[in-house]
Amino acid sequence: MALPFFGRKPTGSIAPEGKGPSAKGDSFSLPPPPTELSELDFTATEAGRGLVAVEVQEVGAGIGAAYEEAAVLYANGNVAEAEQVLVATLDEPSSNPGEGLWMMLLDLYRLTGKRQQFESRVLDYATRFERSPPPWVDLSASVAKPAQPRPSTVSLAGSLSAQAEAQLRQIAVAARRTGSARIDVGRLKGLGDGACGQLRAVLDELAAERIKVTLANVGPLAQELAKRVEAGRAEDRDTWLLLLELLQHSGDQERFENLAIDYAVTFEESPPSWKDLPPPAAPVAATAPVTTPAPQSANEQDGFVLEGELCGASNDALKRFAAYVADRREVAVDCTQLRRLDFVCAGQLFNILATLQAQGKLVGLRNVNAMVAALLRVMSVDQVAHVTLRS
């Protein structure tokens, strides 16, 4: 079933970041008029529910129709088709496209990493509008920073015997795979001198390979080992050395140095030197999924961040956004790294923002690329939030 969803309504505008209307009329206003949504229900989009197929009907002629068509094509992931629509419209001799369509094409080139095509168009843009064109910035997914591997997290508990080499070797394998490891020793008890030696051997091996290892919750184990060492009694050497290691990871330099003196006197050899280690990392659940990009990378005091490509009915980013704005009166949303928004997510975003507007709350979507901004206007999102374009 196909339903039309475009219709006319009073003109609105989407402004570029840092620019507003002026007496000279130099504000940036996307040329086609905004559109009205039909009474489509965007809330009934849970997984397993059927989605209504939406057909774009060209109610406007020329530039307005191309604007809407390119926006929806890009939202659906049809990047090549969106580019074809924009290029054909801009190259049509009889057309008189405004700045909005030009910005859409330039941003589309930046989003797809097409620098050569971008540079072939910016001179025409500068000549036509008598202003400096936007700078080249590669916004393609290929230049996004890859997700950093999570450190392998292992929790040792109970009694660790001297025959635990196989278990400790698995820790080393996981650490090499991710480049770091976090070992929680808080529940480890009954550690004999042989097991202390096994654990020390793995730690020394990883340190020699420059693999970062963090020992967490070392206090209880350090207290237990401290009961088994005695100055002047040259026994359980690996227990002494592991205790010194634990004190370094706990940051207790004073106690470390006192024990190091006792070690030197007892074993008549130089003790390990104090090394400043980074503080223990926060626990990471072993089953936590790795996502790209990270959902909320900015300090929440500075606003909320939408980034990457938001697609699908059950979108976690929009759920977090709805929870974030629940107890705030004003919210600034940084969309600098938001590459694409599909039709369903745009509908969900409209519902959230319309509710917030009805509650008297103010939401600003900042640094939105022109392709996403076009969809926001088509979907009337610009009527329930303040949208500013990125430069």
Secondary structure, 3 states (H helix, E strand, C coil): CEECCCCECCCCCCEECCCCCCCCCCCCCCCCCCECCCCCCCCCCCCCCCCCEECCCCCCCCHHHHHHHHHHHHHCCCHHHHHHHHHHHHHCCCCCCCHHHHHHHHHHHHHCCCHHHHHHHHHHHHHHHCCCCCCCCCCCHHHCCCCCCCCEEEEEEEECCCCCHHHHHHHHHHHHHHCEEEEEEEEEECCCHHHHHHHHHHHHHHHHCCCEEEEECCHHHHHHHHCCCCCCCCCCHHHHHHHHHHHHHHCCHHHHHHHHHHHHHHHCCCCCCCCCCCCCCCCCCCCCCCCCCCCCCCCHHHCEECCEEECCCCCHHHHHHHHHHCCCCEEEEECCCEEEECHHHHHHHHHHHHHHHHCCCEEEEEEECHHHHHHHHHCCHHHCCEEEECC
